[in-house]
């Protein structure tokens, strides 16, 4: 049966509107978690009816963002996995891979308790946290990371520090493309500063051609 004229462009336009709404929501909710759907519609350049056609309410919008974040995190974790790598390089690679994902979805943490729920956010972050803890545990076994804290505890502390530094970047107090935070993460884990800088530079150089190949 022939497809009605205009149906494909309409679907394409709907997909474009949905993507624009989600991108705007990531940005605006990062600035102000209390942003309303009406304000998001205006910022997205769509009418209120269009936004509600895609997302019937705030919960639906936030769940869509949560699904996006979960998929992005899983991809970043998979891309950062190098089973035969030394722990210090693995942690640097993990930190660099997480940086752009954290920048895009940091607002989910601010919305965790009130909107999404702590358990849902923990579910989203679980793959990243499992990987980070495994890397920390490896580094402790190899004697390159501090061992005075359990792996999961040290990993949680490194995560909290990275998020705090990310927020400083977002406020303009710090400029970084992820490398400075990666160096700081290695230092906090127990790697000497000079060695941390060398490791991050090497890892960043190795991933840059891969990133450039996607364009």
Residue pairs with C-beta under 8 A, 6 or more apart in sequence:
14 54
17 44
17 46
17 50
17 54
18 54
20 44
20 45
20 46
21 40
21 41
21 44
21 46
21 51
21 54
21 55
21 61
22 61
22 64
22 65
22 68
24 40
24 43
24 44
25 35
25 40
25 44
25 61
25 65
26 65
26 104
26 105
26 107
28 35
28 39
28 40
28 43
29 35
29 65
29 107
29 110
29 111
30 106
30 107
30 110
30 170
33 107
33 110
33 111
33 114
33 115
37 48
37 51
37 52
37 55
37 57
37 58
37 61
38 48
40 51
40 61
41 47
41 48
41 50
41 51
44 51
55 61
55 64
58 115
59 115
62 108
62 111
62 115
62 116
63 116
65 105
65 107
65 108
66 108
66 116
66 120
66 121
66 124
68 105
69 101
69 104
69 105
69 108
69 124
70 123
70 124
72 101
72 104
72 105
73 98
73 101
73 105
73 124
73 125
73 127
73 128
74 127
76 97
76 98
76 100
76 101
76 128
77 94
77 97
77 127
77 128
77 131
79 97
80 90
80 93
80 94
80 96
80 97
80 98
80 131
81 131
82 89
82 90
82 93
85 93
86 142
86 144
87 135
87 136
87 138
87 139
87 142
87 144
87 145
88 139
88 144
88 145
88 186
88 189
88 191
88 195
88 196
88 199
89 199
89 202
89 203
90 135
90 138
90 139
91 132
91 135
91 136
91 139
91 145
91 185
91 186
91 189
92 182
92 185
92 186
92 196
92 199
92 200
92 203
92 204
93 203
93 207
94 131
94 132
94 135
95 162
95 178
95 181
95 182
95 185
95 186
96 178
96 179
96 182
96 200
96 203
96 204
96 207
97 207
98 128
98 162
99 166
99 177
99 178
99 181
99 182
100 178
102 162
102 163
102 166
103 166
103 169
103 170
106 163
106 166
106 167
106 170
108 116
108 121
108 124
109 121
109 163
112 118
112 120
112 121
129 155
129 156
129 159
132 155
132 158
132 159
133 151
133 152
133 155
134 151
135 155
136 145
136 151
136 154
136 155
136 158
136 189
137 151
139 145
139 189
139 190
140 146
140 147
140 151
140 154
144 189
144 190
144 191
145 154
145 189
145 190
145 191
146 154
146 189
146 190
149 157
154 189
157 188
158 185
158 188
158 189
161 184
161 185
161 188
162 181
162 185
165 174
165 176
165 180
165 181
165 184
166 181
168 174
169 175
169 176
174 180
179 200
179 201
179 204
182 200
182 203
182 204
183 193
183 196
183 197
183 200
186 195
186 196
186 199
186 200
187 193
187 196
191 199
